[in-house]
Amino acid sequence: MGNAERGVAVGELVGRTVLVTGAGRGIGRAEARYLAAAGANVVVNDPGVAIDGHGRDEGVATAVVDEIRAAGGRAVADTGSVADWADAERMVARAVEEFGDLHAVVNNAAIEVDKGLERLDEAEFDDVVAVKLKGTFAVSRWAARYWRGRVSDGVRADRAIVNTASGSGLLNPLPTQTNYAAANAGVAAMTAVHAVELRRLGVRVNCVSPSMVRTRLTTPVPGMAEAPSGGGPDPRDPVVVAPLVAYLVSDGCPLTGQVLSVRGGSIAVNHGWSRGARVTKEGALWTVPELAERLAELPLEDPFDRLATALGGALGVEGRDRFEAVVNAELDKG
Ligand SMILES: NC(=O)c1ccc[n+]([C@@H]2O[C@H](COP(=O)([O-])OP(=O)(O)OC[C@H]3O[C@@H](n4cnc5c(N)ncnc54)[C@H](O)[C@@H]3O)[C@@H](O)[C@H]2O)c1
């Protein structure tokens, strides 16, 4: 039975239990607080690591739980790492032990190590992919396994996964982000696969792709650090992503398999890779000279133009140029 049948308002999350990963800071923290304020029981997962994944501070997750409880909400902390298989299993189990069920997972955790390809080492690649891509897989996998067990026991309910990607990987070929961009593109791909696989269990799977949200990850971007003067609405506040996530986890939301970009108040559907213009050879086998001639007819996209357009749209021309200078300084390091 959905919200409408039960007379529950859209966005009302009383009785829903949601696990939010990386919920100790930034966007995840804002999501956890928003979901709890809408009535959800929230598992606040965060080991409290540095931007590059090093270190640990258990106080980061418990501080958010304290904030939620002080406001009258229900939350419990989990300080496991999404990149650790056993921790991922434990955070799903913790939701069930604490609140009796798990209705939704918000895969939000991420770290970043930005370097040009020739300086990026193996561990720096693996660590970023382990949190963003494998972590999304690991938590979703244990949740799916739990949900399959519920269905086998005859209990069906609306369940949801909300993944988190980034324009870096979906839209912008952002230099210095081999690891992060590849992981985010993988998360979008996984979203579509899981949406199709899990529908039979009553699980909807979507993905949000935040943009230009003021957190520690975006402070190097020119102009991001300052909040707007004058006290008006702040389109870069981490809370801008939270209402969409609350809708996506709510009982009765029909969406599945969608990747939605969020920038301030603008929400855009992403269509991902799609086949464009083509050339065709009768009999299938091209010669190389034929290819050289005919591929030139196709409207091939220049990655530099794509990056400039994406950054120009986000930062304006002057901001784009300043950001490119920051990125180029990183690339030029010996
Ligand atoms: N800020 C933006 O504008 C922006 C843009 C695009 C995408 N995103 C995405 O939004 C999400 C949140 O980013 P943010 O900007 O709030 O970053 P943030 O660094 O403020 O928060 C990320 C949190 O994830 C936690 N974390 C790191 N490794 C973890 C692990 N192994 N297990 C569990 N938690 C872990 C960190 O401790 C941190 O508290 C990320 O997935 C990021 O890729 C953000």
The ligand as an SDF file (V2000), in Angstrom:
LIG
                    3D

 44 48  0  0  0  0  0  0  0  0999 V2000
   29.7630   19.0520   -3.3520 N   0  0  0  0  0  0  0  0  0  0  0  0
   29.4070   18.9880   -4.6150 C   0  0  0  0  0  0  0  0  0  0  0  0
   29.1490   20.0110   -5.3070 O   0  0  0  0  0  0  0  0  0  0  0  0
   29.2750   17.6540   -5.2860 C   0  0  0  0  0  0  0  0  0  0  0  0
   29.2350   17.6420   -6.6900 C   0  0  0  0  0  0  0  0  0  0  0  0
   29.0860   16.4350   -7.3340 C   0  0  0  0  0  0  0  0  0  0  0  0
   28.9580   15.2670   -6.5950 C   0  0  0  0  0  0  0  0  0  0  0  0
   29.0270   15.2990   -5.2320 N   0  0  0  0  0  0  0  0  0  0  0  0
   28.8880   14.0260   -4.5180 C   0  0  0  0  0  0  0  0  0  0  0  0
   28.0980   14.2210   -3.3550 O   0  0  0  0  0  0  0  0  0  0  0  0
   28.5130   13.3010   -2.3560 C   0  0  0  0  0  0  0  0  0  0  0  0
   28.7940   14.0290   -1.0550 C   0  0  0  0  0  0  0  0  0  0  0  0
   29.8820   14.8980   -1.2560 O   0  0  0  0  0  0  0  0  0  0  0  0
   30.1880   16.1440   -0.3090 P   0  0  0  0  0  0  0  0  0  0  0  0
   30.5270   17.2480   -1.2150 O   0  0  0  0  0  0  0  0  0  0  0  0
   29.1230   16.2860    0.7030 O   0  0  0  0  0  0  0  0  0  0  0  0
   31.5480   15.6430    0.3700 O   0  0  0  0  0  0  0  0  0  0  0  0
   32.0570   15.6580    1.9210 P   0  0  0  0  0  0  0  0  0  0  0  0
   33.5040   15.3370    1.8720 O   0  0  0  0  0  0  0  0  0  0  0  0
   31.6190   16.9070    2.5800 O   0  0  0  0  0  0  0  0  0  0  0  0
   31.2620   14.4490    2.5720 O   0  0  0  0  0  0  0  0  0  0  0  0
   31.5450   13.1110    2.2410 C   0  0  0  0  0  0  0  0  0  0  0  0
   31.4880   12.2740    3.4920 C   0  0  0  0  0  0  0  0  0  0  0  0
   31.7440   10.8970    3.1230 O   0  0  0  0  0  0  0  0  0  0  0  0
   32.4750   10.3070    4.1680 C   0  0  0  0  0  0  0  0  0  0  0  0
   33.2050    9.1160    3.7080 N   0  0  0  0  0  0  0  0  0  0  0  0
   34.3930    9.0690    3.0600 C   0  0  0  0  0  0  0  0  0  0  0  0
   34.7940    7.8010    2.9140 N   0  0  0  0  0  0  0  0  0  0  0  0
   33.8210    7.0280    3.4590 C   0  0  0  0  0  0  0  0  0  0  0  0
   33.6760    5.6190    3.6010 C   0  0  0  0  0  0  0  0  0  0  0  0
   34.6180    4.7620    3.1780 N   0  0  0  0  0  0  0  0  0  0  0  0
   32.5420    5.1460    4.2020 N   0  0  0  0  0  0  0  0  0  0  0  0
   31.5860    6.0030    4.6300 C   0  0  0  0  0  0  0  0  0  0  0  0
   31.6960    7.3580    4.5450 N   0  0  0  0  0  0  0  0  0  0  0  0
   32.8130    7.8420    3.9670 C   0  0  0  0  0  0  0  0  0  0  0  0
   33.4340   11.3930    4.6150 C   0  0  0  0  0  0  0  0  0  0  0  0
   33.9370   11.1480    5.9480 O   0  0  0  0  0  0  0  0  0  0  0  0
   32.5680   12.6540    4.5200 C   0  0  0  0  0  0  0  0  0  0  0  0
   31.9910   12.9900    5.7680 O   0  0  0  0  0  0  0  0  0  0  0  0
   29.7070   12.5560   -2.9280 C   0  0  0  0  0  0  0  0  0  0  0  0
   29.2620   11.3260   -3.4490 O   0  0  0  0  0  0  0  0  0  0  0  0
   30.1980   13.4440   -4.0380 C   0  0  0  0  0  0  0  0  0  0  0  0
   30.8350   12.7060   -5.0560 O   0  0  0  0  0  0  0  0  0  0  0  0
   29.2020   16.4750   -4.5730 C   0  0  0  0  0  0  0  0  0  0  0  0
  1  2  1  0
  2  3  2  0
  2  4  1  0
  4  5  1  0
  4 44  2  0
  5  6  2  0
  6  7  1  0
  7  8  2  0
  8  9  1  0
  8 44  1  0
  9 10  1  0
  9 42  1  0
 10 11  1  0
 11 12  1  0
 11 40  1  0
 12 13  1  0
 13 14  1  0
 14 15  2  0
 14 16  1  0
 14 17  1  0
 17 18  1  0
 18 19  2  0
 18 20  1  0
 18 21  1  0
 21 22  1  0
 22 23  1  0
 23 24  1  0
 23 38  1  0
 24 25  1  0
 25 26  1  0
 25 36  1  0
 26 27  1  0
 26 35  1  0
 27 28  2  0
 28 29  1  0
 29 30  1  0
 29 35  2  0
 30 31  1  0
 30 32  2  0
 32 33  1  0
 33 34  2  0
 34 35  1  0
 36 37  1  0
 36 38  1  0
 38 39  1  0
 40 41  1  0
 40 42  1  0
 42 43  1  0
M  CHG  2   8   1  16  -1
M  END
$$$$
